[in-house]
Amino acid sequence: MADIPENEEMDLSTDFMTLVDDDGDEHMFEVLDAIETETGRYLALVPHYEDAQTALENDTELVIMKVFTDNEGEYLEAIEEEAEFNAISSIFTERLGEDYDIIYPEDEE
């Protein structure tokens, strides 16, 4: 589970968001896309690096998270169900494939 710090509202019009992981470490992500389906809201994120050289040296992995809301606010979690993940990742792949080169893990072998 990744929490959104209290001082940072989850605003999908913003291109960047800071998430706090289970260990309390903050990570900056760029929001590439957001969708809402009958099963929920989802974000497509990539890690953001302040240093351009670091960004070039690291493979950027697309992270797909589901948005949940409870009494304490909004938070993101990984999609547990394989069928749900496959359906959502397919939508993001189609939408983002025009602007980004997407390499699937099986393509790297």
N, CA, C and O atoms as CSV, one atom per row, in Angstrom:
chain,resi,resn,atom,element,x,y,z
A,1,MET,N,N,0.849,-1.170,0.000
A,1,MET,CA,C,0.000,0.000,0.000
A,1,MET,C,C,0.893,1.231,0.000
A,1,MET,O,O,1.905,1.275,0.699
A,2,ALA,N,N,0.517,2.214,-0.777
A,2,ALA,CA,C,1.250,3.473,-0.826
A,2,ALA,C,C,0.306,4.580,-0.407
A,2,ALA,O,O,-0.751,4.771,-1.008
A,3,ASP,N,N,0.692,5.307,0.624
A,3,ASP,CA,C,-0.126,6.410,1.106
A,3,ASP,C,C,0.305,7.702,0.440
A,3,ASP,O,O,1.466,7.876,0.071
A,4,ILE,N,N,-0.638,8.590,0.295
A,4,ILE,CA,C,-0.354,9.933,-0.192
A,4,ILE,C,C,-0.147,10.799,1.041
A,4,ILE,O,O,-1.034,10.874,1.892
A,5,PRO,N,N,1.023,11.464,1.158
A,5,PRO,CA,C,1.271,12.289,2.345
A,5,PRO,C,C,0.131,13.272,2.581
A,5,PRO,O,O,-0.488,13.770,1.641
A,6,GLU,N,N,-0.134,13.542,3.867
A,6,GLU,CA,C,-1.254,14.411,4.236
A,6,GLU,C,C,-1.195,15.770,3.588
A,6,GLU,O,O,-2.233,16.337,3.247
A,7,ASN,N,N,0.006,16.310,3.409
A,7,ASN,CA,C,0.125,17.648,2.848
A,7,ASN,C,C,0.026,17.645,1.325
A,7,ASN,O,O,0.166,18.695,0.697
A,8,GLU,N,N,-0.216,16.475,0.722
A,8,GLU,CA,C,-0.327,16.406,-0.725
A,8,GLU,C,C,-1.650,15.761,-1.105
A,8,GLU,O,O,-1.854,14.564,-0.905
A,9,GLU,N,N,-2.534,16.562,-1.649
A,9,GLU,CA,C,-3.823,16.064,-2.118
A,9,GLU,C,C,-3.603,15.239,-3.379
A,9,GLU,O,O,-2.679,15.515,-4.145
A,10,MET,N,N,-4.434,14.237,-3.600
A,10,MET,CA,C,-4.342,13.454,-4.819
A,10,MET,C,C,-5.092,14.202,-5.907
A,10,MET,O,O,-6.321,14.156,-5.970
A,11,ASP,N,N,-4.363,14.878,-6.744
A,11,ASP,CA,C,-4.920,15.700,-7.803
A,11,ASP,C,C,-4.423,15.141,-9.123
A,11,ASP,O,O,-3.245,15.275,-9.454
A,12,LEU,N,N,-5.320,14.511,-9.883
A,12,LEU,CA,C,-4.907,13.859,-11.111
A,12,LEU,C,C,-4.545,14.841,-12.213
A,12,LEU,O,O,-4.028,14.426,-13.250
A,13,SER,N,N,-4.799,16.125,-12.022
A,13,SER,CA,C,-4.378,17.102,-13.010
A,13,SER,C,C,-2.891,17.405,-12.861
A,13,SER,O,O,-2.296,18.007,-13.754
A,14,THR,N,N,-2.286,17.000,-11.756
A,14,THR,CA,C,-0.871,17.178,-11.517
A,14,THR,C,C,-0.124,16.039,-12.176
A,14,THR,O,O,-0.605,14.906,-12.171
A,15,ASP,N,N,1.030,16.306,-12.736
A,15,ASP,CA,C,1.794,15.265,-13.413
A,15,ASP,C,C,2.649,14.437,-12.470
A,15,ASP,O,O,3.097,13.354,-12.845
A,16,PHE,N,N,2.887,14.920,-11.249
A,16,PHE,CA,C,3.763,14.223,-10.313
A,16,PHE,C,C,3.067,14.021,-8.979
A,16,PHE,O,O,2.234,14.831,-8.571
A,17,MET,N,N,3.413,12.939,-8.306
A,17,MET,CA,C,2.915,12.711,-6.954
A,17,MET,C,C,3.979,11.976,-6.155
A,17,MET,O,O,4.736,11.166,-6.691
A,18,THR,N,N,4.020,12.274,-4.878
A,18,THR,CA,C,4.923,11.600,-3.966
A,18,THR,C,C,4.125,10.563,-3.196
A,18,THR,O,O,3.087,10.871,-2.611
A,19,LEU,N,N,4.619,9.331,-3.203
A,19,LEU,CA,C,3.973,8.246,-2.471
A,19,LEU,C,C,4.897,7.765,-1.367
A,19,LEU,O,O,6.120,7.792,-1.502
A,20,VAL,N,N,4.295,7.326,-0.279
A,20,VAL,CA,C,5.044,6.794,0.853
A,20,VAL,C,C,4.806,5.292,0.899
A,20,VAL,O,O,3.663,4.840,0.974
A,21,ASP,N,N,5.900,4.509,0.852
A,21,ASP,CA,C,5.741,3.060,0.869
A,21,ASP,C,C,5.552,2.548,2.297
A,21,ASP,O,O,5.538,3.330,3.247
A,22,ASP,N,N,5.406,1.233,2.440
A,22,ASP,CA,C,5.147,0.628,3.745
A,22,ASP,C,C,6.269,0.865,4.751
A,22,ASP,O,O,6.048,0.795,5.960
A,23,ASP,N,N,7.490,1.149,4.246
A,23,ASP,CA,C,8.624,1.411,5.123
A,23,ASP,C,C,8.758,2.884,5.498
A,23,ASP,O,O,9.668,3.256,6.239
A,24,GLY,N,N,7.853,3.725,4.987
A,24,GLY,CA,C,7.905,5.151,5.287
A,24,GLY,C,C,8.780,5.950,4.340
A,24,GLY,O,O,8.975,7.148,4.545
A,25,ASP,N,N,9.314,5.306,3.297
A,25,ASP,CA,C,10.164,5.997,2.326
A,25,ASP,C,C,9.304,6.678,1.274
A,25,ASP,O,O,8.324,6.105,0.797
A,26,GLU,N,N,9.675,7.910,0.911
A,26,GLU,CA,C,8.946,8.658,-0.104
A,26,GLU,C,C,9.546,8.410,-1.475
A,26,GLU,O,O,10.764,8.330,-1.629
A,27,HIS,N,N,8.669,8.288,-2.476
A,27,HIS,CA,C,9.086,8.075,-3.860
A,27,HIS,C,C,8.265,8.995,-4.749
A,27,HIS,O,O,7.051,9.117,-4.588
A,28,MET,N,N,8.952,9.646,-5.699
A,28,MET,CA,C,8.292,10.547,-6.632
A,28,MET,C,C,7.943,9.777,-7.899
A,28,MET,O,O,8.776,9.053,-8.445
A,29,PHE,N,N,6.701,9.941,-8.363
A,29,PHE,CA,C,6.230,9.297,-9.579
A,29,PHE,C,C,5.614,10.322,-10.510
A,29,PHE,O,O,5.052,11.324,-10.070
A,30,GLU,N,N,5.726,10.057,-11.800
A,30,GLU,CA,C,5.021,10.838,-12.795
A,30,GLU,C,C,3.755,10.071,-13.159
A,30,GLU,O,O,3.807,8.874,-13.441
A,31,VAL,N,N,2.636,10.755,-13.152
A,31,VAL,CA,C,1.364,10.144,-13.527
A,31,VAL,C,C,1.227,10.280,-15.041
A,31,VAL,O,O,1.118,11.386,-15.570
A,32,LEU,N,N,1.234,9.131,-15.732
A,32,LEU,CA,C,1.115,9.151,-17.183
A,32,LEU,C,C,-0.333,9.141,-17.649
A,32,LEU,O,O,-0.675,9.753,-18.662
A,33,ASP,N,N,-1.180,8.443,-16.901
A,33,ASP,CA,C,-2.563,8.299,-17.332
A,33,ASP,C,C,-3.407,7.866,-16.142
A,33,ASP,O,O,-2.889,7.339,-15.159
A,34,ALA,N,N,-4.691,8.091,-16.240
A,34,ALA,CA,C,-5.653,7.665,-15.225
A,34,ALA,C,C,-6.917,7.214,-15.937
A,34,ALA,O,O,-7.341,7.822,-16.919
A,35,ILE,N,N,-7.513,6.140,-15.430
A,35,ILE,CA,C,-8.771,5.672,-15.998
A,35,ILE,C,C,-9.720,5.292,-14.873
A,35,ILE,O,O,-9.306,5.000,-13.750
A,36,GLU,N,N,-10.995,5.305,-15.205
A,36,GLU,CA,C,-12.009,4.842,-14.269
A,36,GLU,C,C,-12.881,3.849,-15.014
A,36,GLU,O,O,-13.380,4.134,-16.103
A,37,THR,N,N,-13.061,2.674,-14.412
A,37,THR,CA,C,-13.902,1.635,-14.997
A,37,THR,C,C,-14.959,1.254,-13.968
A,37,THR,O,O,-15.035,1.846,-12.891
A,38,GLU,N,N,-15.765,0.269,-14.308
A,38,GLU,CA,C,-16.770,-0.199,-13.356
A,38,GLU,C,C,-16.133,-0.868,-12.136
A,38,GLU,O,O,-16.789,-1.028,-11.107
A,39,THR,N,N,-14.861,-1.261,-12.243
A,39,THR,CA,C,-14.177,-1.906,-11.117
A,39,THR,C,C,-13.371,-0.932,-10.261
A,39,THR,O,O,-12.868,-1.322,-9.207
A,40,GLY,N,N,-13.234,0.324,-10.686
A,40,GLY,CA,C,-12.518,1.299,-9.869
A,40,GLY,C,C,-11.721,2.296,-10.678
A,40,GLY,O,O,-11.828,2.370,-11.902
A,41,ARG,N,N,-10.900,3.077,-9.945
A,41,ARG,CA,C,-9.998,4.069,-10.557
A,41,ARG,C,C,-8.588,3.517,-10.524
A,41,ARG,O,O,-8.189,2.845,-9.574
A,42,TYR,N,N,-7.832,3.814,-11.588
A,42,TYR,CA,C,-6.486,3.274,-11.734
A,42,TYR,C,C,-5.552,4.358,-12.261
A,42,TYR,O,O,-5.966,5.254,-12.997
A,43,LEU,N,N,-4.274,4.257,-11.867
A,43,LEU,CA,C,-3.251,5.184,-12.337
A,43,LEU,C,C,-2.118,4.404,-12.985
A,43,LEU,O,O,-1.753,3.321,-12.527
A,44,ALA,N,N,-1.568,4.963,-14.053
A,44,ALA,CA,C,-0.348,4.453,-14.670
A,44,ALA,C,C,0.758,5.427,-14.285
A,44,ALA,O,O,0.697,6.610,-14.620
A,45,LEU,N,N,1.768,4.925,-13.580
A,45,LEU,CA,C,2.840,5.761,-13.038
A,45,LEU,C,C,4.205,5.251,-13.499
A,45,LEU,O,O,4.370,4.070,-13.808
A,46,VAL,N,N,5.168,6.152,-13.539
A,46,VAL,CA,C,6.569,5.779,-13.729
A,46,VAL,C,C,7.384,6.531,-12.693
A,46,VAL,O,O,7.047,7.661,-12.340
A,47,PRO,N,N,8.463,5.913,-12.197
A,47,PRO,CA,C,9.315,6.612,-11.235
A,47,PRO,C,C,9.888,7.885,-11.858
A,47,PRO,O,O,10.222,7.920,-13.043
A,48,HIS,N,N,9.991,8.918,-11.043
A,48,HIS,CA,C,10.563,10.186,-11.498
A,48,HIS,C,C,11.932,10.358,-10.858
A,48,HIS,O,O,12.094,10.178,-9.651
A,49,TYR,N,N,12.909,10.707,-11.677
A,49,TYR,CA,C,14.274,10.958,-11.200
A,49,TYR,C,C,14.611,12.423,-11.445
A,49,TYR,O,O,14.428,12.935,-12.549
A,50,GLU,N,N,15.099,13.088,-10.415
A,50,GLU,CA,C,15.478,14.500,-10.549
A,50,GLU,C,C,16.649,14.667,-11.514
A,50,GLU,O,O,16.716,15.647,-12.256
A,51,ASP,N,N,17.557,13.719,-11.498
A,51,ASP,CA,C,18.762,13.767,-12.319
A,51,ASP,C,C,18.509,13.052,-13.641
A,51,ASP,O,O,18.144,11.876,-13.644
A,52,ALA,N,N,18.698,13.741,-14.760
A,52,ALA,CA,C,18.454,13.153,-16.081
A,52,ALA,C,C,19.361,11.960,-16.341
A,52,ALA,O,O,18.932,10.991,-16.967
A,53,GLN,N,N,20.598,12.007,-15.878
A,53,GLN,CA,C,21.521,10.900,-16.091
A,53,GLN,C,C,21.031,9.638,-15.380
A,53,GLN,O,O,21.112,8.541,-15.933
A,54,THR,N,N,20.529,9.791,-14.171
A,54,THR,CA,C,19.983,8.652,-13.424
A,54,THR,C,C,18.783,8.071,-14.163
A,54,THR,O,O,18.622,6.852,-14.225
A,55,ALA,N,N,17.957,8.923,-14.712
A,55,ALA,CA,C,16.797,8.451,-15.467
A,55,ALA,C,C,17.232,7.644,-16.683
A,55,ALA,O,O,16.626,6.620,-17.001
A,56,LEU,N,N,18.282,8.103,-17.367
A,56,LEU,CA,C,18.775,7.381,-18.533
A,56,LEU,C,C,19.394,6.038,-18.160
A,56,LEU,O,O,19.305,5.076,-18.923
A,57,GLU,N,N,20.014,5.973,-17.000
A,57,GLU,CA,C,20.697,4.752,-16.576
A,57,GLU,C,C,19.746,3.695,-16.037
A,57,GLU,O,O,20.119,2.526,-15.948
A,58,ASN,N,N,18.539,4.075,-15.679
A,58,ASN,CA,C,17.578,3.138,-15.107
A,58,ASN,C,C,16.480,2.812,-16.108
A,58,ASN,O,O,15.981,3.683,-16.820
A,59,ASP,N,N,16.118,1.531,-16.143
A,59,ASP,CA,C,14.953,1.145,-16.924
A,59,ASP,C,C,13.727,1.684,-16.209
A,59,ASP,O,O,13.590,1.520,-14.996
A,60,THR,N,N,12.854,2.314,-16.938
A,60,THR,CA,C,11.645,2.853,-16.340
A,60,THR,C,C,10.545,1.816,-16.463
A,60,THR,O,O,10.202,1.372,-17.559
A,61,GLU,N,N,10.008,1.448,-15.335
A,61,GLU,CA,C,8.967,0.433,-15.296
A,61,GLU,C,C,7.623,1.098,-15.063
A,61,GLU,O,O,7.470,1.933,-14.171
A,62,LEU,N,N,6.652,0.715,-15.878
A,62,LEU,CA,C,5.300,1.220,-15.714
A,62,LEU,C,C,4.682,0.558,-14.491
A,62,LEU,O,O,4.685,-0.666,-14.364
A,63,VAL,N,N,4.158,1.375,-13.604
A,63,VAL,CA,C,3.527,0.888,-12.385
A,63,VAL,C,C,2.043,1.201,-12.489
A,63,VAL,O,O,1.658,2.350,-12.705
A,64,ILE,N,N,1.216,0.182,-12.336
A,64,ILE,CA,C,-0.234,0.365,-12.405
A,64,ILE,C,C,-0.797,0.113,-11.020
A,64,ILE,O,O,-0.602,-0.957,-10.444
A,65,MET,N,N,-1.494,1.104,-10.491
A,65,MET,CA,C,-2.030,1.023,-9.140
A,65,MET,C,C,-3.529,1.315,-9.153
A,65,MET,O,O,-4.035,2.032,-10.016
A,66,LYS,N,N,-4.224,0.740,-8.172
A,66,LYS,CA,C,-5.651,0.981,-7.999
A,66,LYS,C,C,-5.836,1.991,-6.877
A,66,LYS,O,O,-5.153,1.917,-5.855
A,67,VAL,N,N,-6.753,2.929,-7.060
A,67,VAL,CA,C,-7.034,3.973,-6.077
A,67,VAL,C,C,-8.149,3.487,-5.151
A,67,VAL,O,O,-9.203,3.045,-5.607
A,68,PHE,N,N,-7.899,3.578,-3.847
A,68,PHE,CA,C,-8.895,3.237,-2.832
A,68,PHE,C,C,-9.126,4.446,-1.948
A,68,PHE,O,O,-8.236,5.279,-1.773
A,69,THR,N,N,-10.312,4.539,-1.399
A,69,THR,CA,C,-10.641,5.618,-0.474
A,69,THR,C,C,-11.246,5.012,0.782
A,69,THR,O,O,-12.107,4.135,0.710
A,70,ASP,N,N,-10.780,5.495,1.947
A,70,ASP,CA,C,-11.379,5.081,3.213
A,70,ASP,C,C,-11.500,6.305,4.113
A,70,ASP,O,O,-11.351,7.434,3.643
A,71,ASN,N,N,-11.765,6.099,5.384
A,71,ASN,CA,C,-11.952,7.208,6.331
A,71,ASN,C,C,-10.720,8.093,6.458
A,71,ASN,O,O,-10.835,9.272,6.790
A,72,GLU,N,N,-9.533,7.527,6.195
A,72,GLU,CA,C,-8.292,8.284,6.346
A,72,GLU,C,C,-7.856,8.993,5.075
A,72,GLU,O,O,-6.894,9.759,5.103
A,73,GLY,N,N,-8.534,8.758,3.968
A,73,GLY,CA,C,-8.181,9.420,2.718
A,73,GLY,C,C,-7.993,8.431,1.583
A,73,GLY,O,O,-8.473,7.299,1.630
A,74,GLU,N,N,-7.284,8.887,0.565
A,74,GLU,CA,C,-7.034,8.053,-0.601
A,74,GLU,C,C,-5.672,7.396,-0.496
A,74,GLU,O,O,-4.732,7.967,0.056
A,75,TYR,N,N,-5.577,6.191,-1.032
A,75,TYR,CA,C,-4.307,5.484,-1.080
A,75,TYR,C,C,-4.295,4.581,-2.299
A,75,TYR,O,O,-5.340,4.297,-2.885
A,76,LEU,N,N,-3.117,4.136,-2.673
A,76,LEU,CA,C,-2.941,3.280,-3.842
A,76,LEU,C,C,-2.474,1.904,-3.402
A,76,LEU,O,O,-1.718,1.767,-2.440
A,77,GLU,N,N,-2.931,0.894,-4.114
A,77,GLU,CA,C,-2.485,-0.478,-3.865
A,77,GLU,C,C,-2.273,-1.177,-5.193
A,77,GLU,O,O,-2.874,-0.822,-6.207
A,78,ALA,N,N,-1.411,-2.170,-5.167
A,78,ALA,CA,C,-1.219,-3.017,-6.339
A,78,ALA,C,C,-2.502,-3.792,-6.593
A,78,ALA,O,O,-3.261,-4.074,-5.665
A,79,ILE,N,N,-2.738,-4.129,-7.831
A,79,ILE,CA,C,-3.923,-4.906,-8.204
A,79,ILE,C,C,-3.627,-6.371,-7.928
A,79,ILE,O,O,-2.702,-6.945,-8.502
A,80,GLU,N,N,-4.412,-6.968,-7.053
A,80,GLU,CA,C,-4.184,-8.350,-6.620
A,80,GLU,C,C,-4.687,-9.387,-7.622
A,80,GLU,O,O,-4.022,-10.395,-7.863
A,81,GLU,N,N,-5.849,-9.144,-8.200
A,81,GLU,CA,C,-6.471,-10.117,-9.100
A,81,GLU,C,C,-5.810,-10.076,-10.478
A,81,GLU,O,O,-5.730,-9.016,-11.099
A,82,GLU,N,N,-5.338,-11.229,-10.953
A,82,GLU,CA,C,-4.634,-11.293,-12.232
A,82,GLU,C,C,-5.520,-10.852,-13.396
A,82,GLU,O,O,-5.063,-10.112,-14.267
A,83,ALA,N,N,-6.771,-11.291,-13.428
A,83,ALA,CA,C,-7.672,-10.925,-14.521
A,83,ALA,C,C,-7.917,-9.418,-14.544
A,83,ALA,O,O,-7.932,-8.808,-15.613
A,84,GLU,N,N,-8.107,-8.818,-13.375
A,84,GLU,CA,C,-8.304,-7.371,-13.284
A,84,GLU,C,C,-7.053,-6.640,-13.750
A,84,GLU,O,O,-7.140,-5.679,-14.514
A,85,PHE,N,N,-5.882,-7.095,-13.288
A,85,PHE,CA,C,-4.627,-6.470,-13.696
A,85,PHE,C,C,-4.436,-6.554,-15.207
A,85,PHE,O,O,-4.078,-5.565,-15.846
A,86,ASN,N,N,-4.675,-7.733,-15.777
A,86,ASN,CA,C,-4.499,-7.909,-17.217
A,86,ASN,C,C,-5.437,-6.993,-18.009
A,86,ASN,O,O,-5.029,-6.411,-19.015
A,87,ALA,N,N,-6.674,-6.864,-17.567
A,87,ALA,CA,C,-7.638,-6.003,-18.258
A,87,ALA,C,C,-7.210,-4.539,-18.192
A,87,ALA,O,O,-7.243,-3.834,-19.201
A,88,ILE,N,N,-6.814,-4.088,-17.020
A,88,ILE,CA,C,-6.425,-2.686,-16.833
A,88,ILE,C,C,-5.114,-2.389,-17.548
A,88,ILE,O,O,-4.986,-1.347,-18.192
A,89,SER,N,N,-4.136,-3.292,-17.444
A,89,SER,CA,C,-2.856,-3.049,-18.116
A,89,SER,C,C,-3.034,-3.037,-19.629
A,89,SER,O,O,-2.322,-2.317,-20.329
A,90,SER,N,N,-3.971,-3.822,-20.137
A,90,SER,CA,C,-4.264,-3.816,-21.569
A,90,SER,C,C,-4.802,-2.456,-22.013
A,90,SER,O,O,-4.428,-1.950,-23.071
A,91,ILE,N,N,-5.670,-1.874,-21.211
A,91,ILE,CA,C,-6.219,-0.550,-21.523
A,91,ILE,C,C,-5.102,0.492,-21.527
A,91,ILE,O,O,-4.999,1.292,-22.457
A,92,PHE,N,N,-4.260,0.482,-20.479
A,92,PHE,CA,C,-3.158,1.457,-20.421
A,92,PHE,C,C,-2.175,1.242,-21.563
A,92,PHE,O,O,-1.690,2.211,-22.147
A,93,THR,N,N,-1.873,-0.009,-21.892
A,93,THR,CA,C,-0.939,-0.303,-22.979
A,93,THR,C,C,-1.448,0.260,-24.296
A,93,THR,O,O,-0.687,0.843,-25.067
A,94,GLU,N,N,-2.724,0.086,-24.545
A,94,GLU,CA,C,-3.319,0.611,-25.777
A,94,GLU,C,C,-3.269,2.138,-25.791
A,94,GLU,O,O,-2.929,2.744,-26.807
A,95,ARG,N,N,-3.606,2.749,-24.669
A,95,ARG,CA,C,-3.644,4.208,-24.595
A,95,ARG,C,C,-2.252,4.825,-24.641
A,95,ARG,O,O,-2.060,5.866,-25.268
A,96,LEU,N,N,-1.282,4.198,-23.986
A,96,LEU,CA,C,0.060,4.769,-23.880
A,96,LEU,C,C,1.000,4.309,-24.988
A,96,LEU,O,O,2.052,4.911,-25.197
A,97,GLY,N,N,0.630,3.250,-25.696
A,97,GLY,CA,C,1.494,2.677,-26.724
A,97,GLY,C,C,1.819,3.622,-27.861
A,97,GLY,O,O,2.852,3.470,-28.513
A,98,GLU,N,N,0.956,4.596,-28.112
A,98,GLU,CA,C,1.215,5.563,-29.175
A,98,GLU,C,C,2.331,6.537,-28.807
A,98,GLU,O,O,3.043,7.032,-29.681
A,99,ASP,N,N,2.479,6.811,-27.510
A,99,ASP,CA,C,3.454,7.807,-27.063
A,99,ASP,C,C,4.723,7.219,-26.444
A,99,ASP,O,O,5.733,7.913,-26.321
A,100,TYR,N,N,4.676,5.943,-26.053
A,100,TYR,CA,C,5.801,5.321,-25.351
A,100,TYR,C,C,6.114,3.963,-25.966
A,100,TYR,O,O,5.221,3.263,-26.443
A,101,ASP,N,N,7.399,3.599,-25.947
A,101,ASP,CA,C,7.801,2.266,-26.365
A,101,ASP,C,C,7.610,1.345,-25.180
A,101,ASP,O,O,8.262,1.506,-24.149
A,102,ILE,N,N,6.725,0.389,-25.324
A,102,ILE,CA,C,6.432,-0.533,-24.231
A,102,ILE,C,C,7.071,-1.862,-24.542
A,102,ILE,O,O,6.797,-2.469,-25.578
A,103,ILE,N,N,7.931,-2.318,-23.637
A,103,ILE,CA,C,8.611,-3.601,-23.793
A,103,ILE,C,C,8.065,-4.528,-22.722
A,103,ILE,O,O,8.091,-4.208,-21.534
A,104,TYR,N,N,7.579,-5.662,-23.147
A,104,TYR,CA,C,7.033,-6.637,-22.229
A,104,TYR,C,C,8.149,-7.536,-21.725
A,104,TYR,O,O,9.092,-7.809,-22.467
A,105,PRO,N,N,8.070,-8.008,-20.472
A,105,PRO,CA,C,9.148,-8.850,-19.925
A,105,PRO,C,C,9.486,-10.045,-20.808
A,105,PRO,O,O,10.659,-10.403,-20.921
A,106,GLU,N,N,8.498,-10.670,-21.434
A,106,GLU,CA,C,8.784,-11.818,-22.292
A,106,GLU,C,C,9.512,-11.400,-23.563
A,106,GLU,O,O,10.144,-12.245,-24.198
A,107,ASP,N,N,9.448,-10.107,-23.968
A,107,ASP,CA,C,10.166,-9.609,-25.135
A,107,ASP,C,C,11.656,-9.468,-24.867
A,107,ASP,O,O,12.447,-9.448,-25.810
A,108,GLU,N,N,12.058,-9.369,-23.602
A,108,GLU,CA,C,13.453,-9.155,-23.236
A,108,GLU,C,C,14.275,-10.434,-23.251
A,108,GLU,O,O,15.504,-10.380,-23.274
A,109,GLU,N,N,13.610,-11.583,-23.239
A,109,GLU,CA,C,14.329,-12.861,-23.160
A,109,GLU,C,C,14.996,-13.206,-24.464
A,109,GLU,O,O,15.642,-14.248,-24.570
